């Protein structure tokens, strides 16, 4: 099997894929990470109800849907690894994208819920802390 370039499906990343029996598996480790542009999606960046501790299931689904729109869902799920020091420009873009998405989570939880995520440094860590609390 060979790696073949594919059309980027995500404006924040460019990757190669490995094709196996009609299934395409993205090669996340080798994606080119660019800064996400939120301007086209700004109206969708608010969740109808902030997380209050009783609405985890619906809040989680809405959060992931919105992050898919801006193509940051791999960040929240912990599937977009931070590039190494040898890819400094992409590393800076990763931290930018992760920071944007972290602020999105923080802005969409009630003050009473922020205590559970304040000490977490990445989006995936914040999301995992909430998952561990509510699932």
C-alpha positions as CSV (number, residue, x, y, z in Angstrom):
1,X,0.0,0.0,0.0
2,X,1.2,3.5,-0.7
3,X,0.6,6.9,0.8
4,X,-1.1,9.2,-1.7
5,X,-1.7,12.9,-1.3
6,X,-5.3,13.7,-0.8
7,X,-7.4,16.9,-1.1
8,X,-7.4,18.6,2.2
9,X,-10.8,18.3,3.8
10,X,-9.8,20.7,6.6
11,X,-8.5,24.2,6.0
12,X,-6.5,24.0,9.3
13,X,-4.6,20.9,8.1
14,X,-3.2,19.2,5.0
15,X,-2.3,15.5,5.2
16,X,-1.7,12.3,3.4
17,X,-3.9,9.3,3.9
18,X,-3.4,5.5,3.7
19,X,-6.1,3.7,1.8
20,X,-7.1,0.3,3.2
21,X,-9.9,-1.8,1.7
22,X,-12.0,1.2,0.7
23,X,-11.5,3.0,4.1
24,X,-9.4,6.2,4.3
25,X,-7.5,6.7,7.5
26,X,-6.1,10.2,7.9
27,X,-2.4,10.4,8.8
28,X,-2.8,13.0,11.6
29,X,0.9,12.8,12.6
30,X,1.9,14.3,9.3
31,X,-0.7,17.0,8.9
32,X,0.3,20.5,8.1
33,X,-1.3,22.7,10.8
34,X,-2.4,26.2,9.8
35,X,-4.3,28.7,11.9
36,X,-8.1,28.3,11.9
37,X,-10.1,31.2,10.5
38,X,-13.2,31.7,12.7
39,X,-14.7,34.7,10.8
40,X,-17.0,32.6,8.5
41,X,-18.3,30.7,11.4
42,X,-18.6,33.4,14.1
43,X,-22.5,33.1,14.4
44,X,-22.2,29.4,15.2
45,X,-19.6,29.9,18.0
46,X,-22.1,30.1,20.9
47,X,-23.9,27.1,22.4
48,X,-27.6,27.7,23.2
49,X,-27.1,26.7,26.8
50,X,-23.9,27.0,28.8
51,X,-22.8,23.9,30.7
52,X,-24.5,23.9,34.1
53,X,-23.7,20.4,35.3
54,X,-27.1,19.0,34.4
55,X,-27.0,19.3,30.6
56,X,-23.7,17.5,29.8
57,X,-25.0,15.2,27.1
58,X,-26.6,17.9,25.0
59,X,-23.9,20.5,25.7
60,X,-21.2,18.0,24.7
61,X,-23.0,17.2,21.4
62,X,-23.4,20.9,20.6
63,X,-19.8,21.6,21.4
64,X,-18.4,18.9,19.1
65,X,-20.8,20.0,16.3
66,X,-19.6,23.6,16.5
67,X,-15.9,22.6,16.7
68,X,-16.5,20.4,13.6
69,X,-17.7,23.5,11.8
70,X,-14.4,25.3,12.5
71,X,-12.6,22.0,12.0
72,X,-11.1,21.8,15.6
73,X,-12.9,18.7,16.6
74,X,-9.7,16.7,16.5
75,X,-8.3,19.1,19.1
76,X,-11.1,18.5,21.6
77,X,-11.0,14.8,21.2
78,X,-7.2,14.8,21.7
79,X,-6.5,13.4,18.2
80,X,-4.5,16.4,16.9
81,X,-1.1,16.0,18.4
82,X,1.1,19.1,18.9
83,X,3.9,19.1,16.4
84,X,7.5,18.8,17.6
85,X,10.0,21.5,18.0
86,X,11.3,20.8,14.5
87,X,8.0,22.1,13.1
88,X,8.0,25.5,14.9
89,X,5.6,27.3,12.7
90,X,3.0,24.5,12.8
91,X,3.6,24.2,16.6
92,X,2.7,27.9,17.0
93,X,-0.4,27.4,14.9
94,X,-1.4,24.4,17.0
95,X,-1.1,26.5,20.2
96,X,-3.2,29.2,18.5
97,X,-5.9,26.8,17.4
98,X,-5.9,25.1,20.8
99,X,-6.2,28.4,22.6
100,X,-9.1,29.5,20.4
101,X,-11.0,26.3,21.2
102,X,-10.1,26.5,24.9
103,X,-11.6,30.0,25.1
104,X,-14.7,28.6,23.3
105,X,-15.2,26.0,26.0
106,X,-14.5,28.4,28.9
107,X,-17.0,30.9,27.4
108,X,-19.7,28.3,27.2
109,X,-19.7,27.0,30.7
110,X,-21.3,28.6,33.7
111,X,-19.0,30.2,36.3
112,X,-19.8,27.3,38.7
113,X,-18.4,24.8,36.2
114,X,-15.1,26.7,35.4
115,X,-13.5,25.4,38.6
116,X,-13.3,22.0,37.0
117,X,-11.3,23.1,34.0
118,X,-9.2,26.1,35.1
119,X,-6.0,24.2,35.8
120,X,-6.0,22.2,32.5
121,X,-3.6,23.5,29.9
122,X,-5.0,22.1,26.7
123,X,-8.4,21.8,25.1
124,X,-8.3,18.0,25.2
125,X,-7.4,18.1,29.0
126,X,-10.3,20.5,29.7
127,X,-12.7,18.3,27.8
128,X,-11.4,15.2,29.5
129,X,-11.8,16.7,32.9
130,X,-15.5,17.5,32.1
131,X,-16.0,14.0,30.6
132,X,-14.6,12.4,33.8
133,X,-16.9,14.5,35.9
134,X,-20.1,14.0,34.0
135,X,-19.9,10.5,32.3
